[in-house]
Amino acid sequence: MSQLTTLPAVELLSRLRQAKISPLELAEEFIREIERLNPTLNALVDFDPDRVRAQAKALTADSSSRGPLHGLPVTVKSSISTAGHRCEIGSTLNRGFIPQEDAPVVARLRAAGAVILGTTNCPENLMAYETDNLLYGRTNNPWDITRNSGGSSGGESAAIAAGISAGGLGSDSGGSVREPAHFTGICSLKPTSGRIPGRGHLPPCIGPFSILGAIGPMARTIADVTLLFQTLSGQDHLDPNSPPVPTRTPSLSDLRQITIGVFEADGLTPVTDETRHAVQTAAQSLRKQGFRVEPFRPTHLEAARRIWWKFFVRAGAMFFAPAIEGKESQLSLTFRDFLNIARAEPPLSGTELLNAWAECDQVREKLLAEMQHHPILLCPVCSIPAFRHGERQWQVQNQTVTYLDAMRFTQWFNLLAAPAAVIPIAKSPEGLPIGVQLAGLPYTDETVLTVANLLDHEFGYTPPPIAL
């Protein structure tokens, strides 16, 4: 029955609605798979089968009020407050922290009828593209356990790819739902900041991170991601960064009137041949489906990345400084790697930070102007597929590519606060998944998802061998 748990969430919900399976029966299938695979993957860090059964039994007994996720087993990244579950952000400094209240997005999951399986692993304080920490250790990629599942939502991506979760929530300030999706062969969306409420995220999405950061849905198909987005989005009246934007349903005929810009690299950091081919394959598919697709690369991407670096790396390290002072011996290697990168430059001065904040708006305006004629962009997610645990540089096209440079393709869209989805398209020579990224203008999340769904139907998720 392991293949049942790798079905799309929308298919599982259909079976639940038709009473082909009960919430408790479905929960038992996921419990068995978690007990079978999680010791190898180390994706879930807080899992109690009796707690899962109690939720499922309550839903099975009460069929009077069925929400859109009634009975669906899901997971939540351990940086999103989930009442009664460990949400330690992968740090020994937060050991044993259990929130008393749900983040609004988790409360919406419960109200929609979802069964919370548990919380998932992440790198310490989320500041890495590899999931490893001193509390729980590393999360392994279900396609190859010698490789990582991405970060910082790596526990979430591994669980979903392996079929021990039907979908769930990650968060993304620099690619943290998109890199893991690319590495493990699933789908994800970094929504426009605030469309899914970010209140209750740990650490809080405030200051520059209110632009960079977003809580985003992750699942095996874009249809599943879309359902989660539709269910969880909507204004949070206590969140100053949550806009009153209703969900929309764009028509394909209207979307085919726009021009999609495609680029296979940014002219600075090379990508593998297979990555380039995946982007070309996706572009050709969209052309066959009636879209205008033409080469186009915005000229202000590197300026956006430079400001992202100031906010995420340099200001990010400054945010954590008070909490870690005198406690650096208790920090994980991945977090110390981040601090070493940040400390290679001097701390931001007040003047430099103020200038960066002003320049942020100027660069965003320029990017928005450039994208008026290409409101959707198709590009790589990353220079490489999933890398081996601990690796920090690679040879690509006879050029050395370093850790954060390999991930630059996601970082631009955090600075723009724009929606960006990932869809698995191809495989590397080693059999590792390769995804592509579709990004759009802010608040056009539904447009991005609609186009992404067409690619997902043609390519999309395949279960890793470990799940079968």
N, C-alpha and C positions, 0 to 999 in steps of 0.2 A: 504493500500500500504506500510505499515511500513516494511513488510517482504522483499520488494524490496531492501531496503537500507541495509539489512543484507546479501545480496548475495555476493559471492566473487567478488573482483574487476575485475578479468578476465572475469567473466560472465557479469558484467555491461559493460565492454568495448566491448564484443561481441555484446551486444544489441545495443550499440551506433554505432558500425561499420555497423550493418545491418539496421540501421535507424528504429529500433523498438522503440527507444526513442531518443529524442534529448538531447544535453547537457543542454539546459534550462529546459526541463521537468524533467530530472534527478536531476538537482540542486534544483528545487522546491520541490522534494520529500525529499531531505536532509534538506532543509530549514524548512519544516514542522516538521520533526523529531527533529531537533535541538530545535525548539521553544517548542516542546512538552516535551522533555526529559532533555534538558540542565539545566532548573531551578532546577531539582532534582539532577542531577549528578554534575553540576558545572565543566564540563570538558573543554569547550571552554571559553576563557577569552577575546577574541577579535573577535566578529562575527557581521558582517553587511550584512543583506540579500540583500540589494541593490547592494553592492559591488560584492557579489557572482553572482547575476543575470547579472550584467554588463559583468563579465568575460564569463559566459555561453552564453550570447547573442552573444558576439563577436565570440565565437567558433562555434555557430550555424550558424551564417551568413557566416563564412569563412570555408568552408569544403575543400578548395584546398590543404592545408598543414596539414595533420593529423599526429600528433606525436603518439607514442605508448601509451600515457595516455590521448588521446584526449577526453575531456569532463568528466574525472574522478574527483569527488569531494574528496579532501584530506585536511588534517590538518598538522600543523607544531608545534612542541614544541616551547614554547615561549622563548627558549634559543638559537634559530637558527635564525639569522637575516633574517627577512621577510619584505621587503620594504612596508611601509604604514601600518604596523600592530604593535600593542604593543608587545614588546619583553623585558619584564621587569625582567625576571628571578625570578619572584615571590618576589621581594624585594621592600619595600617602598623607599629604597635608589635609585631605578631606576624608580620610578613612572613616567609614561608618556613617557618613552623612545620609540621612533619609528624610526627604522633604515631607512636610505635613500636608501640603496642598499641591494639587496638580497645576502645572502650567495651563493656561487657557486652551492651548492646542490639544493637550492630553485630556482635559475635561471634555473637549468636543469629541475626541475619539471615543471616550466612554459613553457619552450621550448618544452617539451614533450606533452603539451596540458592539463596539469592538471588544475583544478579549485581549487583555494585556498579558503577553507571555513573559515579559521581563524587560530589563534594560541591557544595553549592549556596550561592548568595550570601545574605548577611544584612547588616543594618546593623551599624555598628561597635559591638562589645560588646553587641549585641542590644537596645539601649535605644531603639528607635524602631518606629513602625508603618509605616515606609516603608523599603524596602531600597535603600540607596545608601551608598557608602563610597569612600574614596580609593584603595583597592587595585584595585577592579574596576569601579567606577561603579555606575549604577543598574540595577535589574531592571525590565523593562517588563511591563505587564499584557497577556496575549495577547488580551484583548477590545478593548483600545485602548492602543496603546503610548505615548500621551501621559499615561497614568495609571499609578499604581504598583500593584504586586501585593501590597501589604501588608508587614507586618513583625511579628516579625523573621524569620519563616520564608517570606519572599517569594520567594526563589529556588526553594524547594521547591514552593510553590503554583503558580508560573508554569510550572515544568517539567511538573508533573502535569497541569495544565489543558490545556497545549498538546500533550500526548501525547509528550513526550520523556523521560518517566519513567512507569513503571506505578504508582508509589506510593513512599512513603518516610517519613522521620522528620523532624519538626520539634521545636521545644520551645516552652514556653508558660509565662510567669510573669505575663502580663497580657493575654493574648488572642493570643499569637503563632503559634498554629496555627489559631485560629478567625477572626481578622480576615482573614488571607490567603486562607483557604478561601472566606469570604464575598465577598471582592473578586474572586476568579477563578472562582467557580462550581464548586468541588469540595467534598468532604466532609473532615471531620477530627474528631478526638477529643482533648480535653485530658483525660487520665485522672485518676483519683484519684492524688494525689502518691504516687509510689513503686510503683504497680502495675506500671508498666514501669520497670525500674531506671534511675536517673538518674546513677549513677556514671559518670565519664568525660565528663560534660558540661563545656563550657568557656564561662564560668567555672563553678565547681562549684556545685551546688544545695545550699548549706549555710546554716546560720543561718535567718533568716526565709524565704530562698528554698527551703528544704526543704519549706515549706508552699506557697508560691506556685508553685513551678516543677514542671514535669513534661515528660518527653519523650513526644511523642504522634504517632500514626500519621496520615498524610494520604494520600488516594487519591481516585479519581473516584467511587466508590460507597461506601455504608455497608457493604455486604457485604465490600468490599476492606478497609476500615478495621477491621471486625470480625475478619477473618482475620489481619491484622497484629497486632491487639491480642492475640488468642488465642495467636499464635505467640511473641510477644515478652514477654508478661507473665509474672510469676512471681518469687518472692523471689530477691534477690541477697544471699547470706549475708554479703557484705562491706559492704553498704550498710545503715547503721543506720536509714534511712528506708524500707526496702523490706519491706512486711508479708508474712507467709505466708498470702496469700489465694488460694485456688484459683479458677479460672474457673468460672462457673456458666452454666446455660442456663435462663433464666426462661420460663415458659409464657405465651402470649398470654392465655389464659383468666384466669390469675392477675393479669396486668397490667391487664386490663380492669376489675378490681375497685378499682383505685386512682383517685384524682381528679387530673387534670392541671390545674395552675394556669397561666393565660395572662395576660400583660400586654403591652401594645403600646408602653409608654413608662414611665419611672420617675417622672414628675411633675416632673422638674427639667430634663431635657434633651430637647428635641423630636426626633422622627424624621420622615423624609420620609413623604409619603402612601403611596408605594409600599412602604416598609418596613412601615408599619402594615398595609397590605393583605396583604402576604406572611404576616405573623403570623396575621391573621384567616383567610386561606386555609388555612394549615397547621392551625389549630384546627378549622376546619370539616371538613377531611379526617379528622382523628382522631375527631371525633364520628361521622362516617359509618361509621367502622371500629369503632364500638362502645365508644369510650372516653368516660368522663365528663370533660368539659373545662369549666371554669368560671373566671370572672375572679378572679384572686388575685395580689396583689403583696406579698411580704414587706415588713415595715415597717423592717427593719434593714439594708437594702441600702446606704443612704448611710453608715451607721456602718461597714459592712464596707469600703466604698470609701475612707473616710477613713483607716482603718488600713492598707489596701493602699498608699495613697499614701505613708504614712510609711515603709513597708518598701521598696517598689519604687523610689520616686523619691528620697526623702531618704537612707535607708540605702544604697540602691543607689549613689548618687553617692559616699558615704563609702567604700564598698568599693573603688571604682576610684581614689580619690584617690592612694594611694601609687604606683600604676603609672603615672599620667599626670603626676605632679609634674615640672615643668620641661619637659614635652613637649607642651604644649597646642597649639603651632603645627602639630603633626603629626596633629591630630585632625580628623575629618570634620565637615562642617556639621551632619549629623543628630545626631552625638554631642554636639557643642557646644550644639545646641538643647536636648538633654536636660539638660546641665549647667546651662544658664542657667535652665531651669525649676526645677531642684533648688535652685540657689543663690539663688533669690528668697526662700527661707526660710532661717533660721539652721540650722546643723548640729544634728542631734539630740543632746541631752544624754543622759548615761547614765540619768538619772531618767526622761526622756521616753521613751526606748527601752524601759526596763524596764516602765513603765506601759503602753506600747503593746502589749508582749508579753502582759501580763496581760489587757488589754482585748480582745486578739485572741481569747483563749479564751472570754471572756464573750460577745462578739458572735457567735462561731461557735455557741455553745450556744443563743443566742436564735434564730438562723437555723434551726438544726436543729429546735428546738421548733416554729417556725412551719411548717416543711415536713413535719411529721409527717402532716398531713392533705392535703398537696399535695406528694408526694415527687418529682414531676417538674414542672419549670417550663418553659414555652414563652415565649420572648421574642425581641426583636431581637438581632442580633449587634453592630450598629453603627447610629448615627443616619443614616448616608449610605452609598451605594455607593462604589466605588473612586474616590479623589480624584486630581486631577492632581498630577504631581510637584511637590513643594515647597509645596503648599497647606497652610495651617495653621488656617484658619477658614472657616466657611461660613454662609450664611443658610438656616435651616430654620424653616418656619412663622413667618416674620418675626422670628426671633430669631437672634442671632449665636451659633454653636456653635463652641467652640474645640477644638483638636487632641485633647487627652487627654480632654476631656469627651465627645466624640463616641464614644470607645471604651469608655466606662464600663460598658457592658452585659456585657462579658466579665470585667472586673476583679473583680467581686463573687465569682465562683466560684473565682478563684485564692486569695482570702483564706479561703474555706471549704474549700479543697483538694478540691473536688467535681468529679465528671466532667461534662463539657459537650461536646456534639457540635454540629456545624454541617452543615446540609443545604441545598443550593440549591433555592429555591422559585420565584422570579419574576425578572423583569427590570425595570430602570428605564426611563424614557422614552428614555434614550440607548442602551439595549440592554445595560446592564451587569448582571451577576448580583446577586441579592439572596438571601442565605441567612437562615435562622432558627436559633435556638439552643435546644437541649433540654438542660437541666441536671438533675442528680439528687443524691440524698444521697451522701456519700462511700461508696465501695466498692460502689456500684450501677451500675458502668460497663456491665455487660451489660444491665441494664434500660434504660438510656438508649439503648444501641445497638439494642436490639430495637425500641423505639418509633421511633427515627430511621429504621430500615430501612423501616418502613411508609410514611413520608413520602417517602423516597428512591425507592421503587418507583413512587409516583404522580407525583413531580416529577423532581428529580434532575438529573444532569449532562447538558449538551449541549456538543459540541465548539465552541470558538471558531472563527470563520472562518479564522484564521491556520493552524489545524491541518488544514484540509481541502484 
